[in-house]
């Protein structure tokens, strides 16, 4: 699996991607409705968030806020923002 972007060694994102590579099909977290997200699902969705932010004009160093209730989408948004 390719991270699709360069990741600095030793960062949280690099460690997360290492986990994605090692265990892509294992559950990363479960939702209250009984659903699960695999590590690969998490990474793919985070890349989509990152791409949408770039498309909307967000650049590295810009500040981005998440305004949402507690939801399984929060870690996807958080990771996508960091990418």
N, C-alpha and C positions, 0 to 999 in steps of 0.2 A: 504494500500500500504506500502510496506517495502522499506526503503531507500537503502537497500542492503549493506550499509556500515555504520559504526558508525559516527554520526554527533555530534559535540560539540554544546551544547545548547547555544543559543544566537548568533551563527555565521550567516553570510549571507546564507550559504548553508542550515542550519537548518531552517531558516525563509523561504527560497525558498521551501524546502520540505514541510513545514507546509502549504504553499499555494497550493502546488501540491495535498496534501491530502484533503484539504478543497474544492478545485474547480478543480478536475482533467480534466474535460471535457470542461471547459471554455477556450476561446481563450486567449493565453498568448501574442501573437503578430501576426501581419499580414504581408504578403510579398507583394511586388509591383505587382506581377502577380495575386493577388487576393486570394492566398492561406492563410491558417491560421495554426498555431501550437497551440495545447492545452498545458496546463501546464503539463499533463501527457506525451505528445509527447516530450516536451522539456526535461523532466527528463529521460525518456527512452533513448533518443538519447545521452544525456550527459553521461549516464552510459556506453553506447557503446563506446563513445570516451575514457572514463577513462579506460575501459577494453583493448582497442586497445593500449593505451599508456603503460599500464602495460605489455602487451604481447610484446611490442617493447623494454622493458627493462627500462622504465622510473620509477623511484622510488620516494617516498615522499622526498621532499626537492630539487629534481632536477629542473632545470629551463627549461621552455618550452616556445617557442615563437609562436605566430600566425602571419603568413605572408600571408595576403589575402586582397582582396578588401572588400568593404562594402558588406556583404552578410548575409542572415538570419542564416547561419551556424555559424557565429561568436559567438553568445551567447551560442550555444551548445558546441562549442570547449572550450570557456572560462570556462563554468561550469564543463565540463569534466576534464579539466586540474586541477581545484581546488579540484575535488573529489579524 
